[in-house]
Amino acid sequence: MINLKNISFGYKKNKPLFESLDLKLEQGKIYGLLGKNGAGKTTLMKLIAGLIFPKGGELDVMGFVPQDRLPQFLADVYFIHEELYVPKLKVSTYEKTYAPFYPNFDHTAFDSYLSEFGLEKNAKMTEMSYGQKKKVLLSFGLACNSRLLILDEPTNGLDIPSKSQFRKLLAKAISNERTFIISTHQVRDMANLIDPIIILEAGEIIFQENLYDVSKKLYFDISYRTAEPENVLHAERLPGAYRTVTENTTGEESEIELEALFNTVISNQQKISELFKTNSTHE
């Protein structure tokens, strides 16, 4: 589906962001792309979408070279950036103008998504709030039925009920033929949805695992000790307790807390790499 091999890229000539970056992604999955600010998440998604071009290496997305910008490729990719731009059009006019670029666009589904979010098609997009604009573009992106949907911070600007609705719509829209890539800092909004997890740090992919393997290798717990527990990979202070992450030595499964997982990986890169090195789930 998506194959990056030995990719290099940098915005400044003498300061590369990616060097020898390799990544493989499969169809039918919702990938969660996590990382600190400046780690390269948005740049990676733009490279995959063909919005910027690598300086070196091979990049194959659905059998296309993204930088060729072929119509067949563009018709099967939809990218919603965190920084929204909407034209001075009504929602209905936006649909009539842009839907023809996507051969598999489902107008009935688009109407249904808008209704779920409580939006009217005769509303002018430039007069909407940020959250309403986001809902329109999310609805449009899902209705495109493109094989690749890329979402950068999709829940920013959404209220709590809208986040819940979005998760339900996304779960319904995924299929064996589609791949979603979601970059977010709001990992709790994406709990029980994104899987596998990719963590990017300083231009390098330091973690790429599915949640099944995470549950086999790591154990997430709440400890009510008065002091920070010992022999843990990561501990976060809670009121009267600690959220802990330890190596799973018993085989007992626990509920994965994505924020704790991210912090554990970032603060224990070598240990986590050793713990997961026997896994082969890097696609």
Beta strands, then each sheet from edge to edge (+ up, - down):
strand 1: 2-9
strand 2: 18-25
strand 3: 30-35
strand 4: 56-61
strand 5: 77-80
strand 6: 148-152
strand 7: 179-183
strand 8: 197-201
strand 9: 204-209
strand 10: 218-223
strand 11: 234-238
strand 12: 241-247
sheet 1: 2+ 1- 4+
sheet 2: 5+ 6+ 7+ 3+ 8+ 9-
sheet 3: 10+ 12- 11+
end
